[in-house]
């Protein structure tokens, strides 16, 4: 299940009245004239929150794959997901975060996508048919030279090893696509929502494709 691809059954397109309400409360965002753009908003409930939804706003006028996202409380309050960890930690403190073995991979993917490093998201490779990945990602090789392993040859799905009541955490291993590199990582996900990367092993560096899904709309300079 992809938390981020909007055309799945778990996502519902909201009406124009909801979009207008969002823009009235949140605009201007990133200094753009939002009302002049054709914005589509999608909403889905998240499996690890009982009372929190994910909103994803997209627009044909924005750069490819740019999205503006919020966590929306059932009561209507919203937290902008801007690449920092603070909004997620705030949501975890205010909402009913409920992690278990069935949803912890979803939470890891969510957290690593929305908490950014300098090169963008730490993208968890959950599935090989992920529509958000670059079209030539799976067949790419280091520097595009056709030498060495491909992501397709190295792929393995995220794995939950165990939950540990003593440390209040889950231990998982997964492949991460970050910037233009692929690496294997061991991750500790704490019951309260914090995440710690306890080991990482670079597998392919200098891929000719990069992982970049902007969370901010940058105005085009003419």
C-alpha positions in Angstrom: 0.0 0.0 0.0 1.3 3.4 -0.9 0.6 6.2 1.4 1.6 8.8 -1.1 0.1 7.9 -4.5 -3.2 9.6 -4.7 -5.1 7.4 -7.2 -5.6 4.5 -4.9 -8.9 3.5 -3.3 -7.7 4.8 0.1 -7.5 8.3 -1.2 -10.6 10.4 -1.8 -10.7 13.6 -3.8 -12.2 16.4 -1.8 -14.7 18.9 -3.2 -13.9 22.5 -4.3 -15.6 23.9 -1.2 -13.0 22.1 0.9 -10.1 23.3 -1.3 -11.5 26.9 -1.0 -11.6 26.5 2.8 -8.0 25.2 2.9 -6.8 28.1 0.7 -8.7 30.6 2.8 -7.1 29.4 6.0 -3.6 28.5 4.7 -2.9 30.7 1.7 -0.6 32.3 0.7 1.7 29.4 0.8 5.2 29.7 -0.7 4.3 33.2 -2.0 2.1 31.9 -4.9 -1.3 33.1 -6.1 -3.0 29.9 -5.2 -6.5 30.9 -6.2 -5.4 31.4 -9.8 -4.2 27.8 -10.0 -6.1 24.6 -10.6 -5.5 22.8 -7.4 -6.6 19.3 -6.6 -6.8 18.0 -3.0 -6.8 14.4 -1.9 -7.5 13.1 1.6 -6.9 9.8 3.3 -6.9 8.4 6.8 -3.6 7.1 8.1 -3.5 3.6 9.5 -1.5 4.6 12.5 -3.7 7.6 13.6 -7.3 7.2 14.7 -8.1 10.9 14.4 -5.7 12.3 11.8 -5.9 12.6 8.0 -3.2 13.2 5.3 -4.0 16.0 2.8 -2.1 16.2 -0.5 -2.5 19.2 -2.8 -1.2 19.0 -6.4 -1.4 21.3 -9.3 -0.5 21.1 -13.0 1.1 24.5 -12.8 3.6 23.3 -10.2 6.9 21.6 -10.9 6.7 17.9 -11.6 5.8 15.8 -8.5 5.6 18.8 -6.2 3.0 18.4 -3.5 1.9 20.5 -0.5 0.8 18.3 2.4 -0.9 18.7 5.7 -1.9 16.5 8.6 -5.5 17.4 9.4 -7.0 16.6 12.8 -10.5 15.3 12.8 -11.5 18.6 14.4 -10.2 20.5 11.4 -6.8 21.9 12.7 -3.9 21.4 10.2 -0.2 21.0 10.4 1.9 21.7 7.3 4.3 19.0 6.5 7.3 21.0 5.4 10.3 18.6 5.6 10.9 19.2 9.3 10.2 16.7 12.1 8.4 19.1 14.4 4.9 18.8 12.8 5.0 15.0 13.0 6.2 15.1 16.6 3.5 17.6 17.4 0.9 15.3 15.8 2.2 12.3 17.7 1.8 14.2 20.9 -1.7 15.5 20.2 -3.2 12.7 18.2 -3.8 9.0 19.0 -0.7 7.5 17.5 -1.1 3.7 17.5 1.8 1.7 16.1 1.7 -2.1 15.8 3.2 -4.8 13.6 0.6 -4.2 10.9 1.2 -0.5 10.4 4.8 0.2 11.5 6.2 0.0 7.9 3.5 2.5 6.8 4.6 4.8 9.6 8.3 4.4 8.7 7.5 5.3 5.0 5.5 8.3 6.1 8.1 9.6 8.5 11.0 9.1 6.2 9.2 10.8 3.3 8.1 13.9 5.2 11.3 14.4 7.3 13.9 15.6 4.8 17.7 15.7 4.6 19.6 18.1 2.3 19.1 15.7 -0.7 15.3 15.2 -0.1 13.3 12.4 1.4 14.6 9.1 2.7 12.4 7.1 0.4 11.5 3.7 1.7 11.2 1.2 -1.2 8.0 -0.6 -0.3 7.0 -2.0 -3.7 8.5 -2.4 -7.1 5.4 -1.0 -8.9 5.7 2.4 -7.0 4.5 5.0 -9.5 6.4 7.8 -7.8 9.8 6.4 -8.6 11.6 7.6 -11.8 10.7 5.4 -14.7 14.3 4.2 -15.2 15.1 3.7 -11.5 15.0 -0.1 -11.4 17.4 -0.6 -14.3 19.8 2.2 -13.4 23.5 1.5 -12.6 26.2 3.6 -11.0 26.8 6.7 -13.1 24.7 5.1 -15.9 27.6 3.1 -17.2 25.7 -0.2 -17.3 28.1 -1.7 -14.8 27.4 -3.1 -11.4 24.1 -4.1 -9.7 20.8 -2.4 -10.4 18.1 -1.6 -7.8 16.0 -4.3 -9.4 18.7 -6.9 -8.6 19.1 -5.7 -5.0 15.4 -5.2 -4.2 13.9 -6.7 -1.1 10.8 -5.4 0.7 10.9 -3.8 4.1 11.1 -6.4 6.9 10.0 -6.2 10.5 12.4 -8.2 12.6 10.8 -7.8 16.0 9.1 -5.6 18.5 10.8 -5.0 21.8 8.8 -4.1 24.9 12.0 -3.5 26.9 13.0 -0.6 24.6 9.5 0.3 23.4 10.5 0.0 19.8 10.3 -2.0 16.6 13.4 -3.1 14.6 13.1 -3.1 10.8 15.3 -3.3 7.8 14.6 -1.6 4.5 16.1 -0.2 1.3 16.3 3.6 1.2 16.5 5.7 -1.9 18.1 9.1 -0.9 19.3 11.7 -3.4 21.0 9.6 -6.1 22.0 6.7 -3.8 20.5 3.4 -2.7 21.4 2.0 0.7 20.2 -0.7 3.1 19.3 0.5 6.6 18.3 -0.9 9.9 15.8 1.3 11.6 14.4 1.5 15.1 10.9 2.9 15.4 9.9 3.8 18.9 6.3 3.3 20.1 6.0 7.0 20.7 6.9 7.8 17.0 10.6 8.7 17.1 12.9 6.9 14.6 16.5 6.1 14.8 18.7 4.8 11.9 21.1 2.4 13.7 23.0 1.1 10.6 23.3 2.0 6.9 25.1 0.2 4.1 25.6 2.0 0.8 24.7 -0.3 -2.1 24.7 1.9 -5.2 26.1 5.5 -5.3 26.0 8.1 -8.0 22.8 6.8 -9.7 21.9 8.8 -12.8 18.4 9.3 -11.3 17.5 11.1 -8.1 14.7 11.0 -5.5 13.1 14.4 -5.3 9.5 15.1 -4.4 9.4 18.7 -3.4 7.1 19.7 -0.5 7.4 23.4 -1.3 6.3 25.2 -4.4 9.1 27.4 -5.7 7.9 30.3 -8.0 9.3 30.3 -11.5 11.5 33.3 -12.2 11.0 34.7 -15.7 
